[in-house]
Amino acid sequence: MRAVVYNIPVGEAMRGYGKPVDAYMAGCVAGIASLILGEGVLCRETKCVAMGDERCEFEASRLSDTPMPTHTPANSRNKTA
């Protein structure tokens, strides 16, 4: 699911920042998509006016369809038994 949003105040205020800045709107999109789909949704901003794009775009996907990242806790790296 994709949402396109124009004129988000935070993005407009942060033009030229170089990174996505609309986490609040991403959360709103995730909440609305979750209500529509009836399950958990992950949303990320893929385009942002703060990165030089003409509009902000958000990609939402079901949590069940999204591979969760795996990581090694920092305190367990390079330890020997």
Backbone as CSV, one residue per row, in Angstrom:
resi,resn,N_x,N_y,N_z,CA_x,CA_y,CA_z,C_x,C_y,C_z
1,MET,0.841,-1.159,0.000,0.000,0.000,0.000,0.895,1.233,0.000
2,ARG,0.563,2.202,-0.813,1.355,3.420,-0.910,0.466,4.630,-0.676
3,ALA,0.972,5.597,0.064,0.261,6.857,0.293,1.159,7.994,-0.172
4,VAL,0.575,8.931,-0.907,1.292,10.116,-1.373,0.678,11.320,-0.667
5,VAL,1.529,12.139,-0.051,1.048,13.280,0.726,1.823,14.522,0.302
6,TYR,1.098,15.591,0.055,1.710,16.871,-0.307,1.577,17.849,0.855
7,ASN,2.487,18.794,0.921,2.427,19.929,1.855,2.423,19.531,3.329
8,ILE,3.242,18.566,3.704,3.387,18.221,5.116,4.278,19.292,5.751
9,PRO,3.804,19.962,6.784,4.575,21.073,7.358,6.000,20.713,7.788
10,VAL,6.198,19.562,8.402,7.540,19.191,8.864,8.483,19.033,7.672
11,GLY,8.048,18.317,6.656,8.878,18.143,5.464,9.189,19.458,4.785
12,GLU,8.189,20.304,4.676,8.384,21.619,4.046,9.387,22.455,4.842
13,ALA,9.290,22.418,6.158,10.191,23.202,6.999,11.630,22.680,6.955
14,MET,11.791,21.404,6.641,13.115,20.774,6.660,13.690,20.551,5.259
15,ARG,13.184,21.276,4.274,13.702,21.125,2.904,15.219,21.205,2.894
16,GLY,15.841,20.269,2.172,17.288,20.251,2.057,17.991,19.461,3.155
17,TYR,17.259,18.902,4.096,17.861,18.153,5.200,18.544,16.878,4.720
18,GLY,17.981,16.262,3.680,18.616,15.089,3.093,18.166,13.745,3.630
19,LYS,17.269,13.735,4.596,16.765,12.488,5.169,15.254,12.595,5.339
20,PRO,14.549,11.469,5.388,13.106,11.520,5.664,12.869,12.069,7.067
21,VAL,11.886,12.936,7.220,11.641,13.583,8.523,10.209,13.429,9.026
22,ASP,9.367,12.738,8.300,7.944,12.701,8.644,7.541,11.412,9.352
23,ALA,8.211,11.091,10.448,7.903,9.876,11.207,6.480,9.916,11.758
24,TYR,6.024,11.085,12.168,4.656,11.202,12.694,3.642,10.802,11.620
25,MET,3.820,11.320,10.400,2.900,10.985,9.313,3.010,9.507,8.946
26,ALA,4.205,8.947,8.998,4.369,7.509,8.732,3.566,6.706,9.752
27,GLY,3.576,7.142,11.006,2.782,6.477,12.032,1.294,6.603,11.779
28,CYS,0.872,7.773,11.308,-0.544,7.972,10.973,-0.962,7.059,9.824
29,VAL,-0.141,6.977,8.789,-0.430,6.101,7.647,-0.492,4.646,8.111
30,ALA,0.450,4.246,8.970,0.451,2.877,9.492,-0.816,2.600,10.287
31,GLY,-1.239,3.558,11.102,-2.458,3.373,11.890,-3.695,3.234,11.032
32,ILE,-3.814,4.075,10.013,-4.972,4.015,9.117,-4.970,2.697,8.335
33,ALA,-3.795,2.311,7.816,-3.694,1.053,7.070,-4.014,-0.133,7.973
34,SER,-3.583,-0.066,9.218,-3.861,-1.137,10.173,-5.357,-1.277,10.427
35,LEU,-6.042,-0.147,10.545,-7.500,-0.183,10.721,-8.193,-0.792,9.502
36,ILE,-7.735,-0.417,8.321,-8.337,-0.927,7.083,-8.091,-2.427,6.933
37,LEU,-6.848,-2.858,7.194,-6.472,-4.256,6.976,-6.805,-5.163,8.152
38,GLY,-7.004,-4.571,9.316,-7.319,-5.368,10.494,-6.135,-6.136,11.053
39,GLU,-4.932,-5.669,10.784,-3.727,-6.297,11.317,-2.609,-5.273,11.389
40,GLY,-1.509,-5.656,12.034,-0.378,-4.755,12.197,0.264,-4.380,10.877
41,VAL,0.720,-3.140,10.786,1.302,-2.619,9.551,2.594,-1.873,9.881
42,LEU,3.581,-2.020,9.027,4.827,-1.274,9.119,4.830,-0.254,7.995
43,CYS,5.209,0.980,8.294,5.214,2.024,7.270,6.552,2.757,7.301
44,ARG,7.072,3.044,6.121,8.302,3.837,6.045,8.153,4.884,4.951
45,GLU,8.815,5.987,5.145,8.779,7.073,4.170,9.838,6.808,3.105
46,THR,9.418,6.725,1.850,10.340,6.415,0.757,10.741,7.642,-0.046
47,LYS,9.918,8.673,-0.015,10.239,9.955,-0.659,9.849,11.053,0.309
48,CYS,10.618,12.140,0.298,10.343,13.234,1.234,10.817,14.553,0.626
49,VAL,10.046,15.607,0.809,10.473,16.910,0.311,11.767,17.348,0.998
50,ALA,12.002,16.873,2.218,13.251,17.201,2.918,14.461,16.574,2.230
51,MET,14.220,15.556,1.386,15.299,14.914,0.627,15.357,15.445,-0.802
52,GLY,14.538,16.446,-1.105,14.535,17.030,-2.443,13.451,16.498,-3.363
53,ASP,12.597,15.612,-2.862,11.507,15.089,-3.677,10.366,16.115,-3.740
54,GLU,9.508,15.991,-4.739,8.405,16.954,-4.886,7.236,16.660,-3.959
55,ARG,7.227,15.468,-3.375,6.148,15.072,-2.468,6.686,14.014,-1.512
56,CYS,5.923,13.717,-0.487,6.286,12.654,0.441,5.491,11.405,0.069
57,GLU,6.153,10.259,0.082,5.495,8.987,-0.189,5.814,8.017,0.931
58,PHE,4.821,7.221,1.270,4.942,6.257,2.342,4.534,4.890,1.817
59,GLU,5.325,3.892,2.146,5.031,2.508,1.772,4.628,1.766,3.039
60,ALA,3.448,1.167,3.007,2.959,0.399,4.153,2.839,-1.063,3.751
61,SER,3.247,-1.945,4.649,3.130,-3.381,4.390,2.706,-4.086,5.668
62,ARG,2.008,-5.191,5.478,1.570,-5.997,6.619,2.797,-6.501,7.374
63,LEU,2.722,-6.498,8.689,3.822,-7.046,9.477,4.061,-8.499,9.127
64,SER,2.990,-9.228,8.821,3.138,-10.646,8.475,3.884,-10.839,7.155
65,ASP,3.922,-9.809,6.305,4.629,-9.881,5.019,6.015,-9.269,5.082
66,THR,6.394,-8.729,6.229,7.637,-7.977,6.351,8.670,-8.783,7.129
67,PRO,9.798,-9.116,6.494,10.835,-9.817,7.256,11.409,-8.879,8.306
68,MET,11.488,-9.357,9.515,12.019,-8.540,10.591,13.539,-8.648,10.587
69,PRO,14.227,-7.527,10.773,15.691,-7.563,10.767,16.219,-8.349,11.959
70,THR,17.304,-9.028,11.722,17.960,-9.722,12.824,19.254,-8.984,13.124
71,HIS,19.644,-8.981,14.347,20.882,-8.319,14.721,21.513,-9.042,15.897
72,THR,22.758,-8.788,16.069,23.485,-9.342,17.198,23.688,-8.220,18.204
73,PRO,23.264,-8.417,19.439,23.483,-7.370,20.444,24.960,-7.015,20.541
74,ALA,25.249,-5.744,20.736,26.625,-5.261,20.753,27.472,-5.960,21.812
75,ASN,26.881,-6.306,22.930,27.673,-6.909,23.998,27.976,-8.388,23.769
76,SER,27.459,-9.004,22.715,27.754,-10.417,22.456,28.688,-10.614,21.278
77,ARG,29.129,-9.551,20.653,30.027,-9.673,19.495,31.456,-9.986,19.942
78,ASN,32.119,-10.768,19.128,33.536,-11.068,19.307,33.887,-11.664,20.664
79,LYS,32.978,-12.381,21.249,33.280,-13.053,22.507,33.674,-14.495,22.213
80,THR,34.604,-14.971,22.923,34.996,-16.361,22.771,34.515,-17.152,23.991
81,ALA,34.237,-18.414,23.768,33.696,-19.247,24.847,34.751,-19.680,25.826
